[in-house]
Amino acid sequence: MRILLLGDLLGRSGREAALKHIPELRAALKLDFVAVNAENASHGFGLGPDMAQALFAAGADVITLGNHAWDRREIIPYIASEKRLIRPINFPPGTPGAGACLATLPDGRKVLVAQAMGRLYMEAMDCPFRGIDELLTRHKLGITAHAILIDIHAEATSEKMAFGHAFDGRVTAVTGTHTHIPTADHQILPGGTGFATDLGMCGDYDSIIGMQKAPALNRFIRKMPGEKLSPAEGPATLCGAFVETDDATGLAKRIEPVRLGGRLALAMPSA
């Protein structure tokens, strides 16, 4: 199975890059499945239902959110009815939506996508390790799912790496989102799980993690609240990872960075 995982879409620039390139990459890389983190797609904060629908129409199979899940209030009734849109699994019981989606491909193969949110330097949450572990008591790689993909939405690199090792051999891939900077540690862990600490953002890298530079700089230099942060709107780099699975086991055969357009150096897996 050939899979594309895209990091946080940031504002209009990131959305437009995803809408343009997902169909092209599905064809060029012969992709079977695409998952996208879109919690920053609406002006940098949240996701609108119309934007989610456009991403699904462009070829995204599942969309994940994160700590900005509820910044657009209209997403709440939408997530209750759209199973392909998921939020962190370790939100408290009773939170709208679900933390995982079992998607069925046209050929009948099944892909489980789940998201957890870290707790270091983040909001107080239920344990992300326990949430995913409980999910994996009900879903087994190679039995109920041909691939299992985990999005760990977290601030600390140590927590993300711990997450990868905690579930190594039980899932196809663990990839991080949230920090908006792509890491260079794409690897197959000893148990066969593909891992990258952070996929990076899909957005304008002539920015401060996707936001216009001047207001963000003022917050650091003057240590005072200033004008509201707004997304940078220059040419976007599409950032993510390509994962190819071993059909016999569902584990990863390879994981490679994907970077396309904008300011960052091109990185494309061979077809």
Steps between C-alpha positions, in 0.01 A plus 500: 500500500626849411408777741546878518490678837489882494589729791297793631334702223555866593250754369405565141851442370514151649146414396557602141825303482324188630204540265736541205753228578298216657343394166839530325677295766229233507573439133879547500567285808217252434361572845242279665432727797546863609469641854525873572527704819284810449453653845658831386334520159257783581704822539746300710246395762257213453327347199174591329264232366524647150878463513475141617263419215739656247789291634295180479402590143869554412589150618559509877365179654521605867558839667644540849473803729677581830501765771324749269221253427223722637620843385229500232180427688316380189731197487328352807177381331698409187747272681208318662382383159823479297692190608799581279579805715658409833626684809744378769393173657596619849247780523271429799201266458201678350705724270339520153646289224734203516873451544533233230357404163505160331490583130428248225680534167323426171675161485373407848821555696459685829711780646469609862599861570518628857623819661626567850603831656808532716500633855846660537462880466142446378154514656414247769365190328432134564802273447577472125693176543208335679252625239691349207582183692130444570419556131758241401339238723207519256691542174791280396736571214449237230174381654247783526711753308749471215669820622485697826613863501547708816521881499664614826420871533750620757746773593789299643724296271572265790132418543457437129802270488376317809168453322670344200692251710197422719304374198785371284400175332129550570428771242613593151615854578519755779553855372497826692318824429451836678842670503486597129870425440592182305751276671763294318467175695279292270582140588371148544508417871635159610154341509409617150301819568572805284574811704565873463498742793318773305367514147527879486231735376348556162535877483722800435844447660591870462328538834517406867346152504257615232405836648594845373837597641453852638221433754667178613838673541343776708365246746852368559683833503257717696348224715159664457187381324472660162284469193338166427723252322409445136622234255774587255362473149804454279567185295454188712721197539298180521659290776436144607616143465456212259459155654499169316382193688588133485174344382569183697539670839363853468827636639701766320747408226610860456424852618632803315448876528277688258570871439359676197493866397571815697832569675615162627715261300309253285468145637301245308503119532565296192184359348 
